[in-house]
Amino acid sequence: MRYAAAFVVGIVLALPLSAHHSDAGMDMESVVAFEGTVTEFNWRNPHVYFTVETTDHNGEPVEWTLQTDSTNLRARGGWTLDSLASGDRVLVRGNPAEDGRPYAILVSIDKEGVELPMNTEAAGVAASTSTLEGICRSDSSKLICYPGRFAGFFIAHLNLT
């Protein structure tokens, strides 16, 4: 009984951790694209957020909230605190929320005709080092995509006895 209680407590404590990086509620198979004006840019962790004001098909104003990676990953990709500012005109592409609200995970962004890099390769970050210092990263084109994302990795590699 004591082991069962410890297991349940462990699962309850672990649930918020796995939920943080869930794509649940996001339509990862479709991409919305729109032009608009940046109204807010939040350079903070755990994710960089910004809002873009645009208009819908009826001409009504809509303010989209877009989420991207952490400040650390965006900085590795060449972004800075000044990459976006209120008033910047942008073309945004993102995976939208399934419930129809104006919220998306950023796929790409063009600011005044220039695409802001979304990965470290685009920013020209060195891929190797002769010491343990520096940026360690993997070649994402060689990674295996598991159904169910992070949880799918564990399901594929669990050996139940």
C-alpha positions in Angstrom: 0.0 0.0 0.0 2.9 2.3 0.8 4.4 1.8 -2.6 1.0 2.5 -4.3 0.7 5.8 -2.4 4.2 6.9 -3.3 3.5 6.1 -7.0 0.3 8.1 -7.0 2.0 11.1 -5.3 4.9 10.9 -7.8 2.4 10.9 -10.8 0.5 13.8 -9.3 3.7 15.8 -8.9 4.9 15.0 -12.4 1.7 15.9 -14.2 2.4 19.7 -14.2 5.8 19.1 -15.7 4.6 17.1 -18.6 1.7 19.4 -19.3 3.9 22.4 -19.7 5.2 21.4 -23.2 2.0 19.8 -24.4 0.6 20.7 -27.9 -2.8 19.7 -26.7 -5.4 22.3 -27.9 -3.1 23.4 -30.8 -3.7 22.4 -34.4 -0.2 21.4 -35.3 -1.3 20.2 -38.8 -2.4 23.6 -40.0 -0.8 27.0 -40.3 -2.4 30.4 -40.3 -0.7 33.4 -41.9 -1.5 37.0 -41.5 0.0 40.5 -41.6 -0.3 42.9 -38.7 1.3 45.3 -36.3 3.1 44.2 -33.1 1.4 45.7 -30.1 3.5 44.0 -27.3 6.7 42.0 -27.1 7.5 40.0 -23.9 11.1 38.8 -23.8 10.8 36.4 -20.8 10.9 32.8 -19.8 9.6 30.2 -20.1 8.5 31.4 -23.5 8.8 34.6 -25.5 5.3 36.0 -26.3 4.1 38.8 -28.5 0.8 40.2 -29.7 -0.1 41.2 -33.2 -3.1 43.3 -34.2 -4.7 42.5 -37.5 -8.2 42.3 -39.0 -10.5 39.4 -39.6 -12.4 38.6 -42.8 -15.1 41.1 -41.7 -12.6 43.9 -41.2 -12.9 43.7 -37.4 -9.7 44.2 -35.4 -8.3 41.0 -33.9 -5.3 40.7 -31.5 -3.3 37.5 -31.8 -1.1 36.2 -29.1 1.9 34.2 -30.4 4.2 31.9 -28.4 7.7 30.9 -29.3 10.7 29.3 -27.5 12.5 30.5 -24.4 14.7 33.6 -24.5 17.7 31.3 -24.4 16.7 29.4 -27.6 15.6 32.7 -29.3 19.0 34.3 -28.5 20.8 31.3 -30.0 18.7 31.9 -33.1 19.9 35.5 -33.3 17.0 37.2 -31.6 17.5 40.0 -29.0 15.4 42.0 -26.7 15.0 44.5 -29.5 14.1 42.0 -32.3 10.4 43.2 -32.1 8.9 46.4 -30.9 5.4 47.9 -30.7 4.6 49.3 -34.1 6.7 46.8 -36.2 4.8 45.5 -39.3 5.1 41.7 -39.5 4.0 38.7 -41.5 3.3 35.8 -39.1 2.8 32.1 -39.6 1.8 29.9 -36.8 0.0 26.7 -35.6 -3.4 28.0 -34.3 -5.4 27.0 -31.3 -8.1 24.4 -32.1 -10.8 26.2 -30.2 -10.7 29.2 -32.6 -9.2 31.8 -30.2 -6.5 34.1 -31.7 -3.6 32.2 -30.2 -0.8 30.4 -32.1 2.6 28.8 -31.7 5.0 30.7 -33.9 6.3 28.9 -37.0 8.0 31.8 -38.8 7.9 35.6 -38.8 9.0 38.2 -41.4 9.6 41.7 -40.0 9.6 44.4 -42.7 10.5 41.9 -45.4 13.3 40.1 -43.4 12.7 36.7 -41.9 13.7 36.5 -38.2 15.6 33.2 -37.8 13.7 30.4 -36.0 16.7 28.1 -35.5 20.4 28.3 -34.7 21.4 27.1 -38.2 19.8 30.2 -39.7 21.8 32.5 -37.4 25.1 30.9 -38.4 25.9 29.5 -34.9 29.0 27.3 -35.0 28.2 23.6 -35.0 31.3 22.3 -33.2 33.8 23.2 -30.5 37.1 22.0 -29.3 36.2 22.3 -25.6 33.1 21.6 -23.4 32.2 25.3 -23.6 29.7 26.5 -26.1 26.3 25.5 -27.4 25.5 21.8 -27.6 22.8 21.0 -30.0 21.6 18.1 -32.2 20.9 17.9 -35.9 17.1 18.0 -35.7 16.8 16.5 -39.2 18.2 13.2 -37.8 15.9 13.1 -34.8 13.2 10.5 -34.6 9.7 11.9 -34.4 7.6 9.7 -32.0 3.8 9.7 -32.2 2.7 11.4 -29.0 5.9 13.5 -29.0 7.8 13.4 -25.7 5.4 10.9 -24.1 5.7 8.7 -27.2 9.4 8.4 -26.7 8.8 6.8 -23.3 6.0 4.6 -24.6 8.3 3.3 -27.4 11.2 2.6 -25.1 9.5 1.2 -21.9 10.2 -2.4 -21.4 7.6 -3.7 -19.0 8.4 -6.8 -17.1 
